[in-house]
Structure formats: structure tokens, C-alpha cells
């Protein structure tokens, strides 16, 4: 397994390496359907006020079984890196 320097521009979500999954915090949903992402998690994830997050859902048997948050700019970069070459090739024909 190879390791990458922390300051390398490729995000951990863009890597082909297998990451790890852990319980970071237990959240409670209030009566208005809101939750608070704990400060220490926001700091480690480098989430700042004004950042936009995309909510991804994994479904099994028609039911949502997993929720995942990803920064929109990271998701945008992933989409561009995957679709960019495809779109370039399509428009060259």
C-alpha cells in the first residue's frame, strides 16, 4: 500500500486506495429535522462556514441504508476528472 503526502492535491475521495470507515460521532435529529456536525469533525474535515456539502444516499432493497456527505467542490472535481475526457472525446468526433 502506498501513502500520499497530506499536502498532495488529490483528495482522499479521488484516490484509488481503500480508505477506512469509523464512527466519528453520534448525531441527534431535532424536531425540525436538523442536526449539528460537531466542531472537531468539521475541523478535521476542513469544513468551513459557507461550504456546500452534497448528501449521497446508498440504497439497498429500496431503503436508504447509508448517508454520506462530500464537499461539493470535491465532488465537482471528481465528476470533471471522470467526465472531462469522455466529453472531450465526444466533441472531437
C-alpha positions in Angstrom: 0.0 0.0 0.0 1.3 3.4 -0.9 0.9 6.6 1.1 0.4 10.1 -0.2 1.7 13.3 1.4 -1.1 15.2 3.2 -0.5 18.3 1.1 -0.9 16.5 -2.2 -3.6 18.0 -4.4 -5.6 14.7 -4.9 -8.4 14.3 -2.4 -8.8 11.1 -0.4 -12.1 10.6 -2.2 -10.3 10.7 -5.6 -7.7 8.1 -4.6 -7.9 4.5 -5.8 -6.7 3.4 -2.4 -9.1 1.8 0.1 -9.8 4.1 3.0 -11.2 3.4 6.4 -14.6 3.9 7.9 -15.2 4.8 11.5 -17.9 6.2 13.8 -16.9 9.8 14.3 -19.8 11.0 16.3 -23.4 10.2 17.2 -25.8 12.9 15.9 -29.4 13.6 17.0 -32.0 15.0 14.7 -34.2 17.7 16.3 -37.9 18.3 15.7 -37.1 20.5 12.7 -35.1 17.7 11.1 -31.8 19.5 11.8 -28.5 18.1 13.2 -25.3 19.6 14.3 -22.0 18.4 12.9 -19.6 18.5 15.8 -16.8 21.1 15.7 -14.0 18.6 15.9 -15.4 16.7 13.0 -15.8 19.9 11.0 -12.2 20.9 11.8 -10.7 17.6 10.8 -12.8 17.6 7.6 -11.8 21.2 7.0 -15.5 22.2 6.6 -15.9 26.0 7.0 -18.9 28.2 7.2 -20.4 28.6 3.7 -19.0 25.3 2.4 -21.6 23.3 0.4 -22.0 19.6 1.0 -23.7 17.0 -1.2 -25.7 14.3 0.5 -25.2 10.9 -1.1 -27.5 8.0 -0.3 -26.9 4.3 -0.7 -30.0 2.2 -1.1 -30.5 -1.5 -0.5 -33.8 -3.1 -1.2 -35.3 0.3 -1.9 -34.4 1.7 1.5 -31.7 4.2 2.3 -29.1 2.4 4.4 -26.2 4.8 4.3 -25.8 8.6 4.1 -22.5 10.3 3.1 -21.5 13.9 2.9 -19.0 15.2 0.4 -17.8 18.7 -0.2 -19.4 20.0 -3.5 -16.0 21.2 -4.8 -14.5 17.8 -4.3 -17.5 16.1 -6.0 -17.2 18.6 -8.8 -13.6 17.7 -9.3 -14.3 14.0 -9.3 -17.1 14.5 -11.9 -14.9 16.6 -14.1 -11.9 14.2 -13.9 -14.2 11.3 -14.9 -16.5 13.0 -17.5 -14.0 15.5 -18.9 -12.1 13.0 -21.0 -15.4 11.4 -22.2 -16.9 14.8 -23.1 -13.7 15.9 -24.9 -13.7 12.7 -27.0 -17.4 13.1 -27.8 -16.9 16.6 -29.1 -13.9 15.7 -31.2 -15.8 13.4 -33.4 
